[in-house]
Amino acid sequence: MLEKILINNRGEIAVRIIRACRELGIPAVAVFSECDRKSMHVQMADEAVCIGPSPPLESYLSIDRVVQAAKKTGSTAIHPGYGFLAENSLFARRCEEEGIVFIGPSSDALALVGDKLRSRQTAVGSGIPIIPGMTSEGDTETILSEAEKMGFPVLVKATAGGGGKGMRVARSTEQLKEAIQAGMREARTAFGNPVVYVEKYIERPRHVEFQILMDQHGSGVHLFERECSIQRRHQKIIEETPSVALTPELREEMGRTAVKAVKAANYTNAGTVEFLLDDSREKASYYFLEVNARVQVEHPITELVTGVDIVKQQIAIASGERLAFRQSDLCQRGHAIECRVYAEDPERGFLPSPGKILFMKEPVGPGVRHDCGIYDGWEIPIHYDPILSKVVAWGEDRESARRRVVNALSEYTLLGIKTTIEFSRAALSHPSFIAGDTHTDFIEKNMTGWSSLSSNADRLKAALIAASFASLDRTGPSRSNMTRILRPSPWQTLGRWALGGK
C-alpha cells in the first residue's frame, strides 16, 4: 500500500477520500486555499498544507504548488478527486516525473480519454457509435462551420473536463457565438484549459453511464450503470441505479462497450464511460459521449448496490494490486438514489448562494448515507463548485429507495443559505419521476415555476431552533461536530474485543 496520500481537493470528496485512507491505515494530507483554512477536510486530515489564495488557478489548479506540498509532506501519492486537476494529463505526467503516484490513469491514457476530442477519435476507431460532431480542435470559425454542417441545435463542450462546466446549448449562429465565448471562459476557470468543441444536441435522451475498474495487469470490469438524467444547466442533480430504461440484454451490451472503450486507451484505475440513450423508438439506441477519467460524484450509489468500495479500489490499483473479482462475481442488489445538495437558489435559476450555515441537521435512518463536507457555522466560499453534500438512500426496490431518500431530505435542515434540498424532494415526488420518465429535459418539462413557499411552514420549527444560533460567532465546527471529527471511537483503539475487562 502507498505510504502517505495527499488529496488535491476539498469538500465532500476530500472527506470521502480521507475516510478511505483511514480504513486502509494510510496517513492523509489535505491541501487548502486560504478561504478553506477551516474546512472539514482540513480538520479531518492527518496533516494540512496551505497552497495559495482562494482563486482555483492560484491553489487547487496550480501544479507546482500541489507537487511542492506533496514533496514537503513526504506524500508518496496524490489523489485528485474530481474536478480541478483530476483529468489533467500534464499534472499526471509531472507526478510521474517526480516519482509520485498519481491515483488515476497514466498520463498517456489521460491525455487520450481526458481530452474529449481525442476520446471521440478513439471511439470511432474502435467502432463505438458516437454523437455527430467535431473530432478535432478548431478555432471559432471552424466550430461555426461544423455547426452549420450538422444543423442546430448543437452543444458546446469543454475538451478538458466535465461536470457541466463549459457546456452551452445553441439553437442559432448568434447563440453559438455567445456560447463559445462563455464556454471558453468557464472552462479556463474550472480546468485551466479554454478549448471547446461542438456536437449535435440530442433533444430528449437519457444520460446513462457505466462505472469501470481497470487494474495494471490487463483485467477490467464494469460495475453496471447509473442513470443521471435529472440535470440543471447540464450538471447532474439526482442519480440512480439501476436504470429503469435498460433491459438485461442492453445492460450487458453497453457494459461490454464501456470496457472496450477504456481498454482501447490502455486505461487503468477507476473511470466512467458516459452514453446518451435514445429510447424514443421500440429498439433503444445508445451513443458514446465521453470518458470521465476519475471518480464520479455519484459513485456512492454504485457502491451501495454492488458492495464495492470504489475509492479503496482506486488506491489498491494505484498500488499495483490486481482486481480481486471478475465480472461474473458482480451483481446489482436493490436500488440506490443520490441527491446532490448545492448551495444554490432553485427559484432564481440556480444562482449560487454562498453564506454562513446557521444551523445544520443531517439526515439519518436505515439505508441512508450522507457524504458531507460542511458543518454548522461554516462559511461557504464563492470561489468553487457549490456542492455541499450528497444524500444517498438504498432500498430493496426503486420505490423503497425513493421513499427513503425523500424522507431523508425532509429531515435534512440547512439554514442561513439557499439550497436545492426542497427542490430535489419535489422532483423525486413528481409523478413523472415515480413513473420512471426521467429524461434530460425533466426539470424544464416538470419543474418550471417550482416554489418553496409550500415547504416554508414545515421549516418553521427548525428556523426557531436556528434563531438561537444566529447570534453566535462560531468560526469552526461545533463542539459536537469537532468531537465526531477528532475523537476516535474507543473500538478503534482496541486491538481485540474486550469482555469482562479482559
Secondary structure, 3 states (H helix, E strand, C coil): CCCCEEECCCHHHHHHHHHHHHHHCCCEEEEEEHHHCCCHHHHHCCEEEEEECCCHHHCCCCHHHHHHHHHHHCCCEEECCCCCCCCCHHHHHHHHHHCCEECCCCHHHHHHHCCHHHHHHHHHHCCCCECCECCCCCCHHHHHHHHHHHCCCEEEEECCCCCCCCCEEECCHHHHHHHHHHHHHHHHHHHCCCCEEEEECCCCCEEEEEEEEECCCCCEEEEEEEEEEEEECCEEEEEEECCCCCCHHHHHHHHHHHHHHHHCCCCCEEEEEEEEEECCCCCCEEEEEEEECCCCCCHHHHHHHHCCCHHHHHHHHHCCCCCCCCHHHCCCCCEEEEEEEECEEHHHCCEECCEECCEEECCCCCCEEEEECCCCCCEECCCCCCEEEEEEEEECCHHHHHHHHHHHHHHCEEECCCCCHHHHHHHHCCHHHHCCCCCCCHHHHHCCCCCCHHHHHHHHHHHHHHHHHHCCCCCCCCHHHHHHHHCCCHHHHCCCCCCCCC
